[in-house]
Amino acid sequence: IWAGSDDGLIHVTRDAGTTWQNVTPKGMPADALVNSIEVDPHRDGGLYVAATRYKSGDYAPYLYHTDDYGATWRTLTKGIDRGHFTRVIRADHNTPGLLYAGTEFGLYVSTDDGANWRSFQLNLPEVPITDLALKDNDLIVATQGRSFWLLDDLDVLWQGLEDFDAARPHLFQPHPTVGYGGGNGSESVTAGTNHPAGVRVNYHVPEGVEDATLTFRDSRGAEIRSYDGSDLDITAGLNHFDWDMRYEKADDFDGLLMWWGTLNGPVAPPGNYTVELALDRDTLVSSFEVLMDPRAECTREDRISQFEFLKSIRDKVDETHDAIRHMRSVKSQSSALLGRLDEDDYPAIFEEARALDSLMTAVEEVLYQTKLKSNQDMLNFPIKLNNKLAHVGSLASMGVYAPTEQMVGVRDEVTALIDAELAKWHTLRDERLPAFNALIRDSAIDLIGVPEE
């Protein structure tokens, strides 16, 4: 047990307080105030000390370290401005020799166990740092008069100290990420800014590189999402990308309107994943883990069951919307063809085109409420199968739990009805449409013609 006092003394006991030994550094002024002590997390008998004498008009920094229970001490102030008196020192829990110091005029960092210091302000205001704390991979900074600040993702610092070459691309391993929580990262003038939800991927791009691609894969290597171009907005130096952990969303189509139905892909469940950074001739790969939210009352299996359920809904809604889009494309092409022809010259083509149009329209009207023109129209015209299924997905994604028996029942019932309509479309697509195209070819219709005067 260590104790530092306001009158410049440091004591240690190694027998649970039965006896104490005065181990005050010989070079520390007698009237210094021991402002903070930090047990060295990497060495037995190690302690870091921050002391001040600003109340006596001395604004010099006083930092010390021992690794032998106070028998000997080192002074650790090289690089800190002589007028920046030191209030606190903390040792990184992950990387030996990585230290943080809070002074009257800002933050300092040392990567060589205090032998040298340099400013670590980044976007911090120039303000007294009264305390520092480390939690997981975050550095928490308490200031005097300017609130609390957090430096996220110390992983970049940890990994950068191990193996980093600024002339080459580098993909930092993402920190294990809880599957829910966080915010959208937006800034506010009246409230703090939460870390964006999801997995943050930090990567370094050297000069001259303009294009890159980030690809996320599951534990089997299957691609989940891929991002490039404007999604990344890369610049030379350190970049980061926040993946929301969502799978690809279901497709939509022009004019789609839905009531309380989601197209969002499901959020990746707990498990192991990889991210790939591809640029120029290099492809870098790193693994990461998505963790269960410790606040969740469900099990890991429940969360995976929810994911599989939502993915099945996403897949079926996607298939439904693709079918609607394809049917509309066929009808549009058919209408354009008929607009070029005289019905008296091609009565069979007009008859078959109208029959196909009628059959496709009947299928679409079961799958989607075609009368919707605004969001208020749902009050007058009932939603159809695509919206009913998407609504179940919305309800099932509102919490963190396995789908209920009723949700599964509704999904299965609506899916069966959708499949019946899709089967009709597939028959039209695979049988009637090829026959219609054959009829068009047999009719020897010119593709290009000169308008009659």
C-alpha positions as CSV (number, residue, x, y, z in Angstrom):
1,I,0.0,0.0,0.0
2,W,1.3,3.5,-0.9
3,A,0.4,6.8,0.6
4,G,1.2,10.3,-0.6
5,S,0.6,13.4,1.6
6,D,0.0,17.1,1.2
7,D,3.2,17.9,3.0
8,G,5.5,16.1,0.5
9,L,5.9,12.6,2.0
10,I,5.5,9.2,0.4
11,H,5.2,6.1,2.5
12,V,4.8,2.4,1.7
13,T,3.7,-0.6,3.7
14,R,4.3,-4.2,2.7
15,D,2.5,-5.8,5.6
16,A,-1.0,-4.4,5.2
17,G,-0.3,-1.3,7.3
18,T,1.4,-2.9,10.3
19,T,4.5,-0.9,9.6
20,W,5.2,2.0,7.2
21,Q,8.4,3.2,5.6
22,N,9.2,6.7,4.5
23,V,10.4,6.4,0.9
24,T,10.1,10.1,-0.2
25,P,12.4,10.9,-3.2
26,K,15.5,12.7,-2.0
27,G,15.3,15.2,-4.8
28,M,11.6,16.2,-4.2
29,P,11.2,19.5,-2.4
30,A,10.1,19.1,1.3
31,D,7.0,21.2,0.9
32,A,5.7,19.6,-2.4
33,L,2.1,18.5,-2.5
34,V,1.8,14.9,-3.7
35,N,-1.1,15.3,-6.0
36,S,-1.4,11.8,-7.4
37,I,0.2,8.4,-7.1
38,E,-0.1,5.6,-9.7
39,V,0.9,2.0,-9.0
40,D,3.0,0.7,-11.9
41,P,0.8,-2.0,-13.5
42,H,3.7,-3.7,-15.2
43,R,6.3,-4.0,-12.4
44,D,6.2,-5.1,-8.8
45,G,7.4,-2.4,-6.5
46,G,6.7,0.3,-9.1
47,L,5.1,3.6,-8.4
48,Y,4.6,6.9,-10.4
49,V,4.2,10.2,-8.5
50,A,3.0,13.6,-9.6
51,A,3.7,16.5,-7.2
52,T,3.2,20.3,-7.3
53,R,4.5,23.5,-5.6
54,Y,2.4,26.1,-7.4
55,K,1.0,27.3,-4.1
56,S,4.6,28.3,-3.2
57,G,5.1,30.1,-6.5
58,D,7.0,27.2,-8.1
59,Y,5.4,26.1,-11.4
60,A,7.9,23.4,-12.3
61,P,6.8,19.9,-13.0
62,Y,7.6,17.2,-10.5
63,L,7.3,13.6,-11.7
64,Y,9.0,10.5,-10.2
65,H,9.2,6.7,-10.7
66,T,10.5,3.9,-8.6
67,D,10.6,0.2,-9.4
68,D,12.0,-1.1,-6.1
69,Y,9.5,0.0,-3.5
70,G,11.0,3.5,-3.2
71,A,14.6,2.5,-2.6
72,T,15.6,4.5,-5.6
73,W,13.8,7.1,-7.8
74,R,14.0,8.6,-11.3
75,T,12.9,12.1,-12.2
76,L,10.6,12.1,-15.3
77,T,10.3,15.7,-16.6
78,K,12.4,16.0,-19.7
79,G,10.3,17.6,-22.5
80,I,7.6,19.1,-20.2
81,D,7.6,22.9,-20.2
82,R,9.1,24.3,-17.0
83,G,6.0,26.3,-16.3
84,H,3.6,23.5,-16.7
85,F,3.3,22.1,-13.2
86,T,2.1,18.5,-13.1
87,R,-1.2,17.4,-11.4
88,V,-1.5,13.7,-12.4
89,I,0.4,10.9,-14.0
90,R,-1.1,7.6,-15.3
91,A,0.5,4.5,-16.7
92,D,-1.1,2.7,-19.7
93,H,-2.5,-0.6,-18.7
94,N,-1.7,-2.3,-22.0
95,T,1.7,-1.0,-23.1
96,P,4.7,-0.9,-20.7
97,G,6.4,2.5,-20.7
98,L,3.5,4.4,-22.2
99,L,2.6,7.2,-19.8
100,Y,0.2,10.2,-19.7
101,A,0.7,13.3,-17.6
102,G,-1.9,16.1,-16.9
103,T,-0.4,19.5,-16.3
104,E,-1.8,23.0,-15.7
105,F,-1.6,23.8,-19.4
106,G,-2.6,20.5,-21.0
107,L,-1.7,16.8,-21.7
108,Y,1.6,15.2,-22.3
109,V,2.6,11.6,-23.4
110,S,5.7,9.5,-23.1
111,T,6.4,6.4,-25.0
112,D,9.7,5.6,-23.2
113,D,8.7,5.3,-19.6
114,G,9.1,9.0,-18.9
115,A,12.6,9.5,-20.3
116,N,11.0,12.0,-22.8
117,W,7.7,13.8,-23.0
118,R,5.8,15.6,-25.8
119,S,2.6,17.5,-26.0
120,F,-0.5,15.3,-26.6
121,Q,-3.1,18.1,-26.9
122,L,-4.7,17.1,-30.2
123,N,-8.0,18.9,-30.1
124,L,-8.0,19.5,-26.3
125,P,-8.4,23.1,-25.1
126,E,-5.4,24.6,-23.3
127,V,-6.8,24.0,-19.8
128,P,-5.7,22.5,-16.5
129,I,-5.8,18.7,-16.5
130,T,-6.9,17.7,-13.0
131,D,-7.1,14.0,-13.3
132,L,-6.8,11.1,-15.8
133,A,-8.4,7.6,-15.9
134,L,-8.0,4.7,-18.3
135,K,-11.0,2.5,-19.1
136,D,-10.7,-0.3,-21.7
137,N,-9.1,1.4,-24.7
138,D,-10.1,5.0,-23.7
139,L,-8.3,7.8,-21.9
140,I,-10.6,9.9,-19.9
141,V,-9.5,13.5,-19.1
142,A,-10.9,15.7,-16.3
143,T,-10.3,19.4,-16.8
144,Q,-10.8,22.4,-14.7
145,G,-13.7,24.3,-16.2
146,R,-13.9,22.6,-19.6
147,S,-15.7,19.4,-18.8
148,F,-14.6,15.8,-19.4
149,W,-12.9,14.7,-22.6
150,L,-12.3,11.2,-23.9
151,L,-9.6,10.0,-26.3
152,D,-11.1,6.9,-28.0
153,D,-9.2,4.0,-29.5
154,L,-5.9,3.9,-27.8
155,D,-5.4,0.7,-29.9
156,V,-3.9,2.9,-32.6
157,L,-1.3,4.1,-30.1
158,W,-0.6,0.7,-28.8
159,Q,-0.2,-1.0,-32.2
160,G,1.6,2.0,-33.7
161,L,4.3,1.7,-31.1
162,E,4.9,-2.0,-32.0
163,D,5.1,-2.1,-35.8
164,F,4.4,0.9,-37.9
165,D,6.0,2.4,-41.1
166,A,4.5,5.6,-42.4
167,A,5.7,4.8,-45.9
168,R,3.5,1.7,-46.1
169,P,-0.3,1.1,-45.6
170,H,-1.3,-0.1,-42.2
171,L,-4.5,-1.7,-40.9
172,F,-4.9,-1.4,-37.1
173,Q,-6.8,-4.3,-35.4
174,P,-10.2,-3.1,-34.3
175,H,-11.0,-3.2,-30.6
176,P,-13.5,-5.9,-29.5
177,T,-16.9,-4.1,-29.9
178,V,-20.1,-4.5,-28.0
179,G,-22.9,-5.3,-30.4
180,Y,-25.2,-2.5,-29.3
181,G,-24.8,1.0,-27.8
182,G,-23.1,4.2,-28.8
183,G,-24.4,7.1,-30.8
184,N,-24.2,8.6,-34.2
185,G,-21.1,10.6,-33.5
186,S,-22.8,14.0,-34.1
187,E,-21.4,17.0,-32.2
188,S,-23.4,19.3,-30.0
189,V,-22.7,22.7,-28.4
190,T,-24.6,21.7,-25.3
191,A,-23.9,18.0,-24.8
192,G,-21.1,15.5,-25.1
193,T,-20.4,13.5,-28.2
194,N,-20.9,9.8,-27.9
195,H,-18.6,7.4,-29.7
196,P,-20.3,6.2,-32.9
197,A,-22.1,2.9,-32.6
198,G,-20.4,-0.1,-34.3
199,V,-16.9,-1.1,-35.1
200,R,-14.3,1.6,-35.7
201,V,-11.6,0.6,-38.2
202,N,-8.4,2.8,-38.2
203,Y,-6.0,2.5,-41.1
204,H,-3.0,4.5,-42.3
205,V,-2.7,5.4,-46.0
206,P,0.7,6.6,-47.3
207,E,1.1,9.5,-49.7
208,G,0.0,8.9,-53.3
209,V,-2.8,6.5,-52.6
210,E,-6.2,7.7,-53.8
211,D,-8.4,4.6,-53.8
212,A,-9.1,2.0,-51.1
213,T,-11.7,-0.6,-50.3
214,L,-12.8,-2.0,-47.0
215,T,-14.5,-5.4,-46.9
216,F,-16.1,-7.0,-43.9
217,R,-16.4,-10.8,-43.7
218,D,-18.0,-13.2,-41.3
219,S,-16.2,-16.1,-39.6
220,R,-16.7,-18.3,-42.7
221,G,-15.1,-15.7,-45.0
222,A,-18.4,-14.7,-46.6
223,E,-18.6,-11.0,-47.6
224,I,-21.0,-8.9,-45.5
225,R,-20.4,-5.4,-46.8
226,S,-17.8,-3.6,-48.9
227,Y,-17.1,0.1,-49.0
228,D,-15.0,2.3,-51.3
229,G,-14.9,5.7,-53.0
230,S,-17.0,8.3,-51.3
231,D,-17.8,5.9,-48.4
232,L,-14.2,6.1,-47.2
233,D,-13.1,9.6,-48.2
234,I,-9.4,8.7,-47.7
235,T,-6.6,11.1,-47.1
236,A,-2.9,10.5,-46.7
237,G,-2.2,9.6,-43.0
238,L,-4.5,8.2,-40.4
239,N,-8.1,7.5,-41.5
240,H,-11.0,5.8,-39.7
241,F,-14.3,4.2,-40.8
242,D,-17.2,3.4,-38.5
243,W,-19.0,0.3,-39.6
244,D,-22.5,0.2,-38.2
245,M,-22.3,-3.7,-38.2
246,R,-25.4,-3.9,-40.5
247,Y,-25.7,-6.3,-43.3
248,E,-26.8,-5.1,-46.7
249,K,-30.3,-3.7,-46.7
250,A,-33.2,-5.0,-48.9
251,D,-33.6,-3.4,-52.3
252,D,-36.3,-0.9,-52.9
253,F,-37.9,0.4,-56.1
254,D,-39.1,3.7,-57.5
255,G,-42.0,5.1,-55.6
256,L,-41.9,2.6,-52.7
257,L,-43.9,3.7,-49.7
258,M,-44.3,1.6,-46.5
259,W,-45.9,1.9,-43.1
260,W,-43.6,1.0,-40.3
261,G,-41.6,-1.4,-42.3
262,T,-37.8,-1.7,-42.4
263,L,-35.5,-2.4,-45.3
264,N,-32.4,-2.4,-43.0
265,G,-30.1,-5.3,-42.9
266,P,-29.7,-7.1,-39.5
267,V,-27.0,-6.1,-37.1
268,A,-24.1,-8.6,-37.0
269,P,-24.5,-10.9,-34.0
270,P,-21.7,-11.7,-31.5
271,G,-18.9,-13.6,-33.1
272,N,-15.6,-13.3,-34.9
273,Y,-15.1,-11.2,-38.1
274,T,-12.4,-9.9,-40.4
275,V,-11.9,-6.7,-42.2
276,E,-9.8,-6.3,-45.4
277,L,-8.1,-3.1,-46.6
278,A,-7.3,-3.3,-50.3
279,L,-5.3,-0.5,-52.0
280,D,-3.0,-0.5,-55.0
281,R,-1.2,-3.9,-54.8
282,D,-1.6,-4.4,-51.1
283,T,-4.4,-6.3,-49.2
284,L,-4.2,-6.1,-45.4
285,V,-6.4,-8.3,-43.2
286,S,-7.3,-8.0,-39.5
287,S,-9.6,-9.8,-37.2
288,F,-12.0,-8.5,-34.6
289,E,-14.7,-9.7,-32.3
290,V,-18.3,-8.5,-31.7
291,L,-19.3,-9.0,-28.1
292,M,-22.7,-9.4,-26.4
293,D,-24.0,-6.3,-24.7
294,P,-23.5,-7.1,-21.0
295,R,-26.7,-5.4,-20.2
296,A,-28.8,-7.7,-22.4
297,E,-31.0,-10.2,-20.7
298,C,-31.0,-12.6,-23.6
299,T,-28.4,-15.3,-24.3
300,R,-25.9,-15.4,-27.1
301,E,-28.1,-18.0,-28.8
302,D,-31.1,-15.7,-28.6
303,R,-29.2,-12.9,-30.3
304,I,-28.1,-15.2,-33.1
305,S,-31.6,-16.5,-33.5
306,Q,-32.8,-12.9,-33.8
307,F,-30.2,-12.2,-36.4
308,E,-31.1,-15.2,-38.5
309,F,-34.8,-14.3,-38.2
310,L,-34.2,-10.7,-39.4
311,K,-31.9,-11.8,-42.2
312,S,-34.6,-14.2,-43.5
313,I,-37.1,-11.3,-43.6
314,R,-34.6,-9.1,-45.3
315,D,-33.9,-11.7,-47.9
316,K,-37.6,-12.3,-48.7
317,V,-38.4,-8.5,-48.8
318,D,-35.4,-8.1,-51.1
319,E,-36.6,-10.9,-53.4
320,T,-40.1,-9.4,-53.4
321,H,-38.9,-6.0,-54.4
322,D,-36.6,-7.3,-57.0
323,A,-39.6,-9.2,-58.6
324,I,-41.7,-6.0,-58.6
325,R,-38.9,-4.0,-60.2
326,H,-38.4,-6.7,-62.8
327,M,-42.1,-6.9,-63.6
328,R,-42.3,-3.1,-64.0
329,S,-39.3,-3.2,-66.3
330,V,-40.9,-5.8,-68.5
331,K,-44.2,-3.9,-68.6
332,S,-42.3,-0.7,-69.5
333,Q,-40.4,-2.4,-72.3
334,S,-43.6,-4.0,-73.6
335,S,-45.4,-0.6,-73.5
336,A,-42.6,1.1,-75.4
337,L,-42.8,-1.7,-78.1
338,L,-46.5,-1.3,-78.5
339,G,-46.1,2.4,-78.8
340,R,-44.1,1.8,-82.0
341,L,-46.6,-0.6,-83.6
342,D,-50.0,-0.5,-85.3
343,E,-52.4,-3.0,-83.6
344,D,-54.0,-3.8,-86.9
345,D,-50.6,-5.0,-88.2
346,Y,-49.7,-7.1,-85.1
347,P,-52.8,-8.1,-83.3
348,A,-51.2,-11.2,-81.7
349,I,-48.4,-9.2,-80.2
350,F,-50.9,-6.7,-78.7
351,E,-53.0,-9.5,-77.3
352,E,-50.1,-11.3,-75.6
353,A,-48.6,-8.1,-74.3
354,R,-51.8,-7.1,-72.7
355,A,-52.3,-10.5,-71.2
356,L,-48.8,-10.5,-69.7
357,D,-49.3,-7.0,-68.4
358,S,-52.6,-8.0,-66.7
359,L,-51.0,-11.1,-65.1
360,M,-48.0,-9.2,-63.8
361,T,-50.2,-6.4,-62.5
362,A,-52.3,-8.9,-60.6
363,V,-49.2,-10.4,-59.0
364,E,-47.8,-6.9,-58.1
365,E,-51.1,-5.8,-56.5
366,V,-51.0,-8.7,-54.1
367,L,-47.3,-8.1,-53.2
368,Y,-47.5,-4.2,-52.9
369,Q,-50.2,-1.6,-52.4
370,T,-49.9,0.1,-55.8
371,K,-52.5,2.8,-54.9
372,L,-50.0,4.5,-52.4
373,K,-48.9,7.9,-53.6
374,S,-48.1,9.5,-50.2
375,N,-47.5,8.4,-46.7
376,Q,-51.1,9.4,-45.8
377,D,-52.5,6.9,-48.2
378,M,-51.9,4.0,-45.8
379,L,-55.0,5.3,-43.9
380,N,-57.2,4.6,-47.0
381,F,-55.5,1.6,-48.6
382,P,-54.4,-1.5,-46.6
383,I,-50.8,-2.5,-46.8
384,K,-49.9,-5.6,-48.7
385,L,-47.6,-8.6,-48.2
386,N,-44.2,-6.8,-48.6
387,N,-45.1,-4.3,-46.0
388,K,-46.6,-6.9,-43.6
389,L,-43.4,-8.9,-43.7
390,A,-41.2,-5.8,-43.3
391,H,-43.3,-4.7,-40.3
392,V,-42.6,-7.9,-38.6
393,G,-38.9,-7.2,-39.1
394,S,-39.3,-3.7,-37.6
395,L,-41.0,-5.2,-34.5
396,A,-38.4,-8.0,-34.1
397,S,-35.5,-5.5,-34.2
398,M,-36.8,-3.2,-31.5
399,G,-35.0,-5.0,-28.7
400,V,-32.4,-7.7,-28.1
401,Y,-34.2,-10.9,-27.9
402,A,-35.1,-14.0,-29.8
403,P,-38.2,-13.7,-32.0
404,T,-41.4,-14.7,-30.4
405,E,-43.5,-17.7,-31.5
406,Q,-46.1,-15.3,-32.9
407,M,-43.5,-13.4,-34.9
408,V,-42.2,-16.7,-36.4
409,G,-45.8,-17.7,-37.3
410,V,-46.6,-14.5,-39.0
411,R,-43.3,-14.5,-40.9
412,D,-43.9,-18.1,-42.1
413,E,-47.6,-17.3,-43.1
414,V,-46.8,-14.1,-45.0
415,T,-43.7,-15.7,-46.7
416,A,-45.8,-18.6,-48.0
417,L,-48.3,-16.1,-49.5
418,I,-45.4,-14.2,-51.1
419,D,-43.8,-17.3,-52.5
420,A,-47.1,-18.3,-54.1
421,E,-47.2,-14.9,-56.0
422,L,-43.5,-15.1,-56.8
423,A,-44.1,-18.6,-58.3
424,K,-46.6,-17.0,-60.7
425,W,-44.1,-14.4,-61.7
426,H,-41.4,-17.0,-62.2
427,T,-43.7,-19.0,-64.5
428,L,-44.4,-15.8,-66.5
429,R,-40.7,-15.0,-66.6
430,D,-39.5,-18.5,-67.6
431,E,-42.4,-19.6,-69.9
432,R,-44.7,-16.8,-71.1
433,L,-42.0,-14.1,-71.6
434,P,-39.7,-16.3,-73.7
435,A,-42.7,-17.3,-75.8
436,F,-43.6,-13.6,-76.2
437,N,-40.1,-12.8,-77.3
438,A,-40.2,-15.6,-79.9
439,L,-43.5,-14.2,-81.2
440,I,-41.9,-10.8,-81.6
441,R,-38.9,-12.3,-83.5
442,D,-41.3,-14.3,-85.7
443,S,-43.1,-11.1,-86.6
444,A,-40.0,-9.6,-88.1
445,I,-40.4,-6.3,-86.4
446,D,-37.8,-3.7,-87.5
447,L,-35.8,-2.4,-84.6
448,I,-35.0,0.8,-86.4
449,G,-37.4,2.6,-88.8
450,V,-37.9,5.9,-90.5
451,P,-41.0,7.8,-89.4
452,E,-43.6,8.3,-92.1
453,E,-44.1,11.9,-93.4
